[in-house]
Amino acid sequence: MLANGNSKQLWRIFIAVPIPEEIKQTMNSWSREHRAQLQFRKWVHAEDYHITVQFLGDTEADRIGELKEVLMRRVSEIASFKMEAVGVGTFGRPRQPRVLWGGVNGDITALHNLYYDVTSSSAELGYIAEDRPYHPHITIARKYREEEKLNPEVISALNTKASFGTWITDRIVIYRTNLGNQPMYEEIASISLKKS
């Protein structure tokens, strides 16, 4: 979030690693197959799958260019790296989790370095990084139904079978959130990593 406040047109934005189309479709097929078994209230639209790097919150629309420039200076020097979407898990209470996520594997060190470079760059413009450890994941669903209880063994069993594919991360994206829309996230800028 911005440390100072103004009253111009605000966009709710975040920076993320995009997921390739074929992996989105594989994850979407998996989620459709398991919706009856996993009673979450809200399933993420396939086009909205991503790995969040930093949530920035409400930002003046005319500052997006400045943000992109600051990010380009550092991110364009980072070599592209391999990622894998594999496994599933939850955040929150085991029997009533708030998030169902797809796991990420591959060059996790490179992903954490990317996180550091992004948050350091955005700090130059007054953005404040979250005060908690970075846990990269792909959100699949949210808010388990209150009237239902999830058996954690179900997630454990699904985790061992969930494999969605690998890809080369070669860019990051600044997304705008359009609440109420499906899909909800709109790509407004893209920054390429260095080809490895």
N, C-alpha and C positions, 0 to 999 in steps of 0.2 A: 504494500500500500504506500501511497505517497505521504511523505512527512508533512507536506503543506497542502492547503486546500484552496481551490478557485472555483468559479461558477461557470465554466465553459462546458461544451458538449463532452460528456464523459462516456467512455467505453470501458466495460469490464474486460480486462485482458489477462492472458497468461502466456508463458513461453513453454513449448513442449517439443518433444521428439515425435514426429508423425509416424504413423504405422502404415506400412504398405497395404495396398488394396487387397491383395490375396490373403494376407494375414487377418485383416479386418473381416473378410468373408468367412474364413475358417473359424474365427472366434465367434462370429455371429451365428454360424451353424451350431457350434457347441452350445451357445447360450439358449438358442431356440430348443435344442434337444433336452435341456435340463430345467427349463422354466417351471414345468409342473412339479418337479421334485424340489426345487429351491424357491421358496415363497417370498421373493423380494418384491417390493412394491413398484420399483422403478428400474427398468432395464435400459442400459445405455444404448443409444442408436449406434449402429455399426460405423457410421461415418464419424462418430465422435470419439472413437478409441484413440488414445494417445498416451504418452508417458509425460506427465507434467515435470517440467524442470523448475519453474518458479511461477507462482501465482502473484500477479502484480496488482490486481484489483482495479478500481476506477481510475482511469487515466484520461487526460484531455486528448481528444482525437488528433489534434494538431501536434502532439508530441511523439506520435508513432515514428515519424521519420528520424527524429533525434535518437530515439531508443534503438532503432535499427542500426544507425550509424555507430553508436557506442558498442553494440553487440558485435557488429561486423569486425571491428578492430581486433577483437580477441578470438572470436569464434572461427573466423576465416583461417586462423593459424592452427586450429585443432584438426588432426587427421581423422578422416572417417573411420568408423569402427563397426565391428560385427555385434549384433544383438540377437537374442532369441526370446520369443514369447513362449513360456512353458510353465505349467503348473497353475494351480488356483489356490486361493486362501481368502481369509476374511480379516477385517479390522473390526474392533468392537467386542461386545460380549459374545462368547462362542455360540450360545443358543439363540441370540437375537442380534446378529452382526449388523453394523451400519453400512458396510461395504463388502462386496464380493469382488476380488481382484484377480487379474491374470498376472502371473509372475514374469519377471524379466531376468535373463541370464546373458552370458556372453562376456564382452569386455566391460565389466561393471566398474573397473578402475577408471576407464576412459569416460564412462557416463558420469561418475562422481566428479572427475576433473572438469567435465563440461558444466555440471551444476555449479562448481566453484567459480569458473570463469564467467558464467551467466550472472550469478548473484553478485560477484565483484563488479562486473560491468554496470549492472543496473543500479548498484549502490551509488555510482557516480552521479546518477540523476535523482537520487533521493529515495529510491525504493529500499525497503527494509526486508531482508530475508527472514523467513519463518524461524522461530526460535525452537526448532526441534530437528532431530536427525532426518536426513533425506532418505526416504524409503521408496525407490522407484517401483512403479507398478502400473497396470492398465486397469482402470475401473470398468467393471462389467455390469454391476448392478448396485443399487442402494436400498437401504431401509427394509430390513426383514420384517414381515408382517407381525404385529404385536400379538395377535391371537395364535400364532404358530410358534413352535420351538424347533430349531434346527438341531439335528443330531450331528455333532462335530465329526463323527466317524464318516459321515457322508462326504464332507469336504475332503477329509483325508483320503478316502478311496478315489474321489474324482481327481485329486491332485496328481496321483501317480499316473493317470491316463491322459492328462491334458497336455497336449503338445501342439502348438499353433504355427511354428515355423521360424525361420531365421531371415535376417536381412542385414544390409549394410546401412548404418545410420550415416547419412551424408549431408544432413541439414537440420536446422531447427526452425520452428514456425512460431510466429506471434499470432495467437488466436483471439478473436473477439467472441464473447458469450452473448448470444441472443436468446434471453430467457423466454421460454414458451414455444420456441421453434423446434422443429425436428428435421434435420439435425440441428443441434443447438450452437455448435462452434463453427466460426467462419474464419478461414485463413486470411489474414490481412497483410502479412509480410513473411518472407522466407529468407533465411541466411544460410548459405552453403558452407560446409566444412571443407577443409583442404582434402583433395583427392589423395588417397594413400597408395 
